[in-house]
Amino acid sequence: MSSLSWALAALHLLALALGWGGVWARALALRQNARPDQLRWVFYADNAWGLAALLWLSTGLWRAFGGMEKGTAYYLGNWLFLTKMGLFVLILPSKFVQW
């Protein structure tokens, strides 16, 4: 495994920690009866989650389709990977739709 593969894997896992931290921080910020001027913490947490999603997506696609590690055939034949990507596609538009 090359050092680039290791770096991509490390960034992919770092995104997990960043995303989990963003979800946790947002929950804590919303749990308090925040005044409008305190809502910035909710937005900071949302930004952490957004950065994590961008990092997950970019490193994940690079690892899956960039000729790294297991290769494209492995991922396209893996039902769990396809399920994850399908759920991601379902969830992603809800981030941009105002209800």
Order of alpha helices (4+ residues) and beta strands (2+ residues): alpha-alpha-alpha-alpha
